[in-house]
Amino acid sequence: MTWFARNAETIEACAAVVTAIVAVVAVVGVKYQLDATERQQQAQSARDTYRAHLAMAATLPRFAQPEDACQLMEGSNSGAYSAFVDHLLYSAEQMLEVEPGWETTFSQALEPHAQYLCLEGALDGSTPTLDAFLRNFTEKQCSQIPACE
């Protein structure tokens, strides 16, 4: 017991250091857990958005695979068609931000809408990832797409 009495201050200092380390580790662990939860929620939200777009495409095949995008852009359905493509772009933005490897999927989904996307002012990605994706898409597609008459 005399050893404890002689080293009480040292033991208390070591206990305080251990307590501080445990507290810091706990704070870091909580931050890591919150970040992981946020990433998981963003990924789920992106999947839900894409699923909603797929459901919309199934119910609106004339928008999903337009025979004449120029006619849709100028006709009475122009607002609905624009909203359809905007929703597809929003889905792309969400997925490209949280999961890599979706570029090919969205390039294929956007191909039928190349005339719409190649119009000046039709592109306005809200994230650097979507901007880069759209820039790449339009560089490949717009030189091959005839302009609307």
C-alpha positions as CSV (number, residue, x, y, z in Angstrom):
1,M,0.0,0.0,0.0
2,T,2.9,2.3,0.6
3,W,3.8,2.1,-3.1
4,F,0.4,3.5,-4.0
5,A,0.7,6.2,-1.5
6,R,4.1,7.2,-2.7
7,N,3.0,7.2,-6.4
8,A,-0.5,8.5,-6.0
9,E,0.2,11.7,-8.0
10,T,1.8,9.8,-10.8
11,I,-1.1,7.3,-10.9
12,E,-3.6,10.1,-10.9
13,A,-1.8,11.9,-13.8
14,C,-1.6,8.7,-15.8
15,A,-5.3,8.1,-15.2
16,A,-6.1,11.6,-16.4
17,V,-4.1,11.1,-19.5
18,V,-5.8,7.7,-20.2
19,T,-9.2,9.4,-19.6
20,A,-8.3,12.2,-22.0
21,I,-7.2,9.7,-24.7
22,V,-10.4,7.7,-24.3
23,A,-12.4,10.9,-24.6
24,V,-10.6,11.9,-27.8
25,V,-11.0,8.4,-29.3
26,A,-14.7,8.5,-28.5
27,V,-15.2,11.9,-30.1
28,V,-13.3,10.7,-33.2
29,G,-15.4,7.5,-33.3
30,V,-18.6,9.5,-33.0
31,K,-17.5,11.8,-35.9
32,Y,-16.6,8.7,-38.0
33,Q,-20.0,7.1,-37.3
34,L,-21.9,10.3,-38.1
35,D,-20.0,10.6,-41.4
36,A,-20.6,7.0,-42.3
37,T,-24.3,7.4,-41.6
38,E,-24.5,10.6,-43.8
39,R,-22.7,8.8,-46.6
40,Q,-25.1,5.9,-46.3
41,Q,-28.1,8.2,-46.3
42,Q,-26.8,10.0,-49.4
43,A,-26.3,6.8,-51.2
44,Q,-29.8,5.6,-50.3
45,S,-31.3,8.9,-51.4
46,A,-29.4,8.7,-54.7
47,R,-30.7,5.1,-55.3
48,D,-34.3,6.3,-54.5
49,T,-34.0,9.2,-56.9
50,Y,-32.7,6.9,-59.7
51,R,-35.5,4.3,-58.9
52,A,-38.0,7.1,-59.1
53,H,-36.6,8.2,-62.5
54,L,-36.8,4.6,-63.8
55,A,-40.4,4.4,-62.7
56,M,-41.1,7.7,-64.5
57,A,-39.3,6.5,-67.6
58,A,-41.5,3.3,-67.6
59,T,-44.6,5.4,-67.5
60,L,-43.4,8.0,-70.0
61,P,-41.7,6.0,-72.8
62,R,-42.2,8.8,-75.3
63,F,-39.9,11.0,-73.1
64,A,-37.5,8.2,-72.1
65,Q,-36.8,7.2,-75.8
66,P,-38.1,10.1,-77.8
67,E,-38.5,9.6,-81.6
68,D,-38.0,13.3,-82.2
69,A,-36.6,15.3,-79.3
70,C,-36.8,18.5,-81.3
71,Q,-40.6,18.0,-81.6
72,L,-40.9,17.4,-77.8
73,M,-38.8,20.5,-77.1
74,E,-41.1,22.7,-79.2
75,G,-44.5,21.1,-78.7
76,S,-47.1,21.3,-76.0
77,N,-45.1,18.8,-73.9
78,S,-41.9,20.8,-73.9
79,G,-42.2,21.7,-70.2
80,A,-42.9,18.1,-69.2
81,Y,-40.0,16.8,-71.4
82,S,-37.7,19.4,-69.9
83,A,-38.6,18.3,-66.4
84,F,-38.1,14.7,-67.4
85,V,-34.5,15.4,-68.6
86,D,-33.9,17.6,-65.6
87,H,-35.0,14.7,-63.3
88,L,-32.6,12.4,-65.1
89,L,-29.8,14.9,-64.7
90,Y,-30.7,15.2,-61.0
91,S,-30.5,11.4,-60.7
92,A,-27.2,11.4,-62.4
93,E,-25.9,14.2,-60.1
94,Q,-26.9,12.2,-57.0
95,M,-25.5,8.9,-58.1
96,L,-22.2,10.3,-59.5
97,E,-21.6,12.1,-56.2
98,V,-22.0,9.0,-54.0
99,E,-21.0,6.0,-56.1
100,P,-18.3,5.8,-58.8
101,G,-18.9,3.8,-62.0
102,W,-22.3,5.2,-63.1
103,E,-20.9,7.3,-65.9
104,T,-21.7,4.7,-68.6
105,T,-25.2,4.1,-67.3
106,F,-26.1,7.8,-67.4
107,S,-24.3,8.3,-70.7
108,Q,-26.6,5.7,-72.2
109,A,-29.6,7.1,-70.6
110,L,-28.8,10.6,-71.8
111,E,-28.1,9.6,-75.4
112,P,-31.7,9.9,-76.6
113,H,-31.7,13.4,-75.1
114,A,-28.5,14.6,-76.8
115,Q,-30.3,17.2,-78.9
116,Y,-31.8,18.7,-75.8
117,L,-28.5,18.7,-73.9
118,C,-26.6,20.2,-76.8
119,L,-28.7,23.3,-77.0
120,E,-26.9,26.3,-75.7
121,G,-27.9,27.0,-72.2
122,A,-29.4,23.6,-71.6
123,L,-26.5,22.5,-69.4
124,D,-26.3,23.7,-65.8
125,G,-24.7,21.1,-63.6
126,S,-24.9,22.1,-60.0
127,T,-21.8,20.1,-58.9
128,P,-18.3,19.8,-60.3
129,T,-18.8,16.1,-60.8
130,L,-21.9,16.7,-62.9
131,D,-20.3,19.6,-64.8
132,A,-17.4,17.3,-65.8
133,F,-19.7,14.5,-66.8
134,L,-21.9,16.8,-68.9
135,R,-18.9,18.5,-70.5
136,N,-17.5,15.0,-71.5
137,F,-20.9,13.9,-72.7
138,T,-21.5,17.0,-74.9
139,E,-17.9,16.9,-76.3
140,K,-18.6,13.4,-77.6
141,Q,-22.3,13.8,-78.6
142,C,-22.9,17.4,-79.8
143,S,-20.6,17.2,-82.9
144,Q,-22.7,14.2,-84.2
145,I,-26.1,15.6,-83.4
146,P,-28.0,17.6,-86.0
147,A,-29.5,20.9,-84.8
148,C,-33.2,21.2,-84.5
149,E,-34.9,22.9,-87.4
